[in-house]
Amino acid sequence: MTTLLLASRNAKKLAELRRLVISEAIAGVEVIGLDEVPPFDEAPETGATFEDNALAKAVDGCAATGLACLADDSGIEIDELRGMPGVLSARWAGRHGDDQANLELVLAQLRDTPLERRGAGFVSACALVTPDGQRTVVRGEWRGSVATEPRGDGGFGYDPIFLPVQDRDEVAVAGRSAAQLTAAEKDAISHRGRALALLIPRLRELGVS
């Protein structure tokens, strides 16, 4: 059994990765989070891109624990804000991880923006680093628009104000926000779901190594 460290304390991200391992029948891989390993100095998220931040976190996690480490850096890029918050998404309102404050600030910034100019996209970069030195970085994107008010109480982050564009046959989003989708629906079409899907071959290799 290979232990895979997810460099996150976000319980929903951990559950998402565990669902992927189960749904794809990836044998021989056990997923744990940062709360299940001894504390270590974690890389600050100061990279210029999502890929920079994800790779830095995965490199540090692997070096500190000796385990294969997967890290995600994700956020929302809003067209009207010239691609911001981008890599600053988690701390857009000034304090890291204050989802409500971040939502309120974005809605305030777009208050007078008409619906046709509220385009946005979620982006996720996932990096997998293994003790033998292999590094794999992938990217997933999910297009949509920003709602005028929050909808739904599922998901996390900017999910309540993100309205996905219907561009795949698998899930009929029917005007729902990301926070109104079921976990299975979101996994199938989300930015992180798309990025993680690209890592499935590497995760299968981990399970047989």
N, C-alpha and C positions, 0 to 999 in steps of 0.2 A: 504494500500500500504506500503510495506517495502522498505526502502531506503538501498541500498547496496553500500558501499564505496569501490571503487577500489583504492588501495594505489599506485597511479601512476599519473604522469602528461603527460604520453605518450598518445597522442590523438589516435594513431593507436591501442594501447592495449585497450583503452576505447571503441573504435568502435568495436573491436573484441568481447569483452564481451557483448556489447549491441546486436550485431548480433546473438550471441548464445542465449540470452534471447528471442529474437524474433523468431529465427528458431526453437527453442524447445518449443515455446508457453508456456514459464514460466510466469504464471500470477501473478500479485501482487508484482512484483519486479521492482524497479526503480534504475538504475545504475548511480552513479555520480563519479567524479574523485576528486583528491586532490585540484584542482583549484576551486572547488565549496564548500569547507568547510573552516572555519577559519584556518590559519596556526598553526602548532604545531611542537614541536621538533620531528623529524623523526629519527628512528633508523638507525645508520650507517650500511652499508652492510659489516660487519666484520666477519660474520659467516664462519665456515669451509665448510659448504655445502649450496647448493641452498635451501634446506628445512629450515636450520637455519635462513637464511636471510628472506625468505618469511614469516615464522612464526613471526619473530621479528617485521617486518613491519605491519603485520596484527594485532598483539597484540597492538602495539602502536596506530594504527589507530582507533581500536575499543575503546580503553581506552580514547583517546583524544576526540572522537566525540560522543560516546555512540551509534554508528551505527554498524551494522554488517559490517565487513571489509574483503575484499579479497585482497590478495597480491600475486604477482608473482615474483620469482627470476629466471632468465634464462640466458643461455649462451651457448657457444660452447665448446666442448671437442674434441681436435684434437689428433688423435692417435700418430702421429709422435712427438708431443710436450708433450707426456706423460700425456694427459688429460687436458693440459692447452689450452686456458686461463681459462676455468672453471669459478669459481665464480669471477674471475678477468676480465671477458669478457668485461664489460662496461668500464673498465679503463685500458685495456691492454697496451695501448700506453702512459699511464701516466695521462691523463686527462679524467675524467668521462664523458661518453657520446659522445666522439669524434669518431663517426662511421668511418669516412674516415681514420683517423690516425690508428685506430684499424685494419681496413682492410689492409691497406698498410703494417703494421708491420707483420701481419700474412703471407701475400703473400711473403714478404721479407724473413721471417724465413723458408718458404717452397720452396724458389726459386729453389733449386737443388734437391727437393724431387720428385721422379718419381710418375706418376699417381697412380700406384698400392699401394703406401704407403701414400696416401693423405686422408685416411679414417677419418671420423669425425662424431660427433653426436650433435645435439641440445638437450638441456635438459631444462625442465621447472618444477619448483616446485610451486604449488599453495596452499596457506593456507587460510582457511576461519575461522574467529573467530567471534563469536556472543556474544552479551551482557550478555547472560545467562551463559557464560563460556565455551561453546562448541568450540572445536578446531578440524579442519579437515585439513590434509595435504596430498596432492596427487602429483604424479610425472608422467610426460610424456616425452618420448624420441623419437627422429626422426633421423634415421641414413642416412648418405650420404657421400659425399666427398667434398674436397675443390678444387674449380676450380683454374686454373692458372691465371685468370683475372676476374674482375667483369662482371656480365651479368645482364642486366635489371635495371630498376629504381624504382621498387615497393618495398614494404616491408620496413624494416629498419634493423639496426644493421649489422649482417654478412650475411643477406639474399643474397646479390649480388654474394657472392662467395661460397654459399652452394648449392651443387647439390644433391637433394634427391634421395635415392634409391627407385626404384619402388617395393614396397612390399605390396601394397594394391590395390584392384580392383577399388576402388571408383574414383581415379584420375590417369590419365595417365600423368606422369610428362614429359615424352619424352625428357629427357636430359636438361630440363629447370632448371634454378636456382630458389631458393625460391623467388627471386625478380621478376621473370617472371611469376609466378603463379597468377591467379586472387585471390581476397580475399576469395571467396567461396572455391576455390581449396585448398588454404593454410589452411583455417580453418578446412577442413576435415581431413588433414593428419599431420599438424604441431605438434611439441612438446607441445605447449601451448594449441592447440585445443584438443589434446589427454588428457592433464591434466584437462582442464575445463570440458570435457565430463564426467570425473569421479565425478565431483562435481554437476552434474545436479540433482541427487536426493536431495541433501542438499539445492540447490537453490529452488527447488519446495517446500520444507518444509518451507523455508523463506517466500515464497509467500502466504502461507496459515496460517502463524503464527499470 
